[in-house]
Amino acid sequence: MGFESGAINASTKGFAAAAMLAAVGAAPAQAAAECADAVRALIQGSPSIEVPVKSRSITTMAGGLKMVNLGLTEGKNHLTMDENGVPVSLFREDKFYTTADKGETWTLVQTYSPEVMAQTREGLASQAENATNITCNYGVDLDGRSVNHFTVDYAIYNTGTPVHSEYWVDPETGFAWKARTVTDPGGNEIIIEQVSEPAPGESPPDPDN
């Protein structure tokens, strides 16, 4: 009887140890999966936007030429401005507009069909799903703010252009305070660095209203 009791106790301890090891192994695996999901959502531009977002982007072309653009988005609607805040173009729902008078009036350039919009969404999803080399570092400092730093490699779905992206993300809200994208089309590196901030109360214009 004593032997059987000892055997049962040993077996119980063995199961407990195995369960603990499984739990320890599951935590990093779960964290890795959550990390990958967060990064793939960023690639698609799909994290929920609770308030409008303003951004400032600096594009550095091969040879050092730099361009600065400002942006304002609610998620579906995107206003692009020059570095002085003068409106340049507008993407609203399925319509693309430009302006020749600093946003006083807008000219409809193109309306995209539901099929094209669906293909774009599918392409972005495929682009995200096939992304590689995803890394996540937590508790990184960004100008005195604690953020999560993500990196990823992927290919643009309709051109195959290789891209390396980095994101500095708020751990509580998923808001990307900063992003850096490096593309290399034909060996001519293009770097886009973007900083963003919430813009409550602001919104892109609606040419129809």
N, C-alpha and C positions, 0 to 999 in steps of 0.2 A: 504494500500500500504506500509505504514511504517513497519507494522508487517511482511509483506511478504519479504521486503528487509532485515530486521533484521534476519529473518529465513534463507534467502539465505546466508547472510554473516556468520551466525553461522554454517550453513552446510558446507560452503567453508572452514572455519577455521577448522572444524572437519576433513574434508578430508585431509587438509594440515597437521594437527597434526598426523593423521593416517599414512600418507605417510612418515613423518619424523620418526615416530616410526618404520615403516617397514624398512626404510633405515638403521636406527641404528641397528636393529636386523639382517639385511642382511649382514652388514659388518663383524661381528664376524663369521657368518655362512660361508661366502665366505672365510674368512681367515682360518677357520677350515678345509674347503674342500681343499684349496690350501696346507695347512700343511700336511694333510693326503696324498695327491697326491705326495708331495715331499718325504715323508717318505717311501711310498710304492715303489717309483722309486729307492730309495737307497737300500731297501731290495733286489730288483732284480739286483742291480748293473747296472742300466740302464741309469743314467744321462749321457748326452753326454760328451765325452772327447775330448776337442779341442787340447790338447797337451798331450804327454805321461806323465805318473804319476809314481813317485818313492814312495815306502812305506817301513816302518820299523815296523815289527810286533813282539810283545812279547807275547808268549803263556805261561800262568801259569797253570800248571796241578794241580790236587788235590795232596796235600802233599808238594806243593811249588816248584816242578821242573819247570824250565823255559827254553824255547827255543826261540831263536831269528832268524827271517828270514827277508830277504830283497826281495822286489818285484819291477818289472817294467812292466807296462801294457800300451797298446794303446786302450784298450777296449775289442777287441776280442782276442788279443794275450797277454799271461801272462808268464813272466819269473820269476822263483823263485830262490833265491840265499841264501847261508848261511850268517851268520852275518859278514863274512869277504868279502862278495861280490862275492864269488865263485859260478858260476852257478850250479844248482842242477837239475832242471826240467823245462820243457817248455810246455805250452799248446798253440797251434797255430791253429786257426780255429777249425777243428774237430779232430786234432791229438795231442797225448800226447807223449812227448819225455823225455828221461833222458840222462845224460852225465856222463861218468866215467873219463873224462880227462879235467875237469874244463871248459867245453864249447868248446873245440877244435873240437870235433865231437859229433853228437847226434844220439841216438838210438831210433827209432820209437817203442814205446811200444804198442800203441793202436790207432786205428782209430774208431771214433764213427759214427754210421750210422745217416742219416738224421732223422730217426724216433726217435732215442735216443736224439738227439739234440733238436728236437721239444718237446719231452716229458719233457726234462729239463726246457725249456723255459716256458712250460705250468705249470710245477710244481712250478717254482719260481713266476709266476704270481698268481697262487692260494695261495701260501704262503703269498704273499704280500696282496692280497685281503682280506684274513681272519685274518690279523693282528689286534691286539686290543691295548687298552691303549696308543693310540698315543697322545703325548704331544709336543708342540712347544713353546719354549721361545726365544724371539728375543732380540738382542742387548746384548748377553752374552759375557763376556771377556774371551779370550783364548790367553794367553801369549801376551797381549797387542793388540790383534786383535779382532774386534767386529764380532761375529758370531751368527748364530741361533743354538740353542741346541734342538735336537729332541730326543725323547725316544719312544720305541715301544716294544711290546711283540708279539711273533709269534711262530709257531711250524714249524720245518724243514719239508718240504713237504713229503719226502720219508721215514722219520724215526719217525716223531711226537715229536722229541726232543724239549723241551721248550727252548726258547731263549729270552733274554732281551738285546736289543741293544740301544746304544746311539751314536749320530752323532753330530759333531760340524762343521757346514756348512757355507761357505761363502755366505752372503745374496745376493751378486750381481751375482755370477757365478754358485752357487749350488755345488761348489767344497767342498768335505768333507776333511777338514784338519786333523780331528781326528775321530776315531771310537772306540767304546768299546763294545765287545760282551761277554755275560755271558751265557754259556750253562750248563745244569745240567743233563747229561745222567746218570741215575741210582743213582743220589745223589752225583756224583763226579763232582764238579764244575770245569769248564774250563773257563778261562778268556783270551780273546784275545784283546790286546790294539794295535791300529795301528795309526801311524802318517804318513801323506802323503805330498808330495809337487810336483808341476809341474816339468817336466824334458824335456823341449824343446830340440830337436835335438837328443834325445836318443830313442832307439827302441829295442824290443826283437829281438833276432837273427832269421833268416829264414834258416833252415837247407837245404832247397831246392834251395837256391840261394847264 
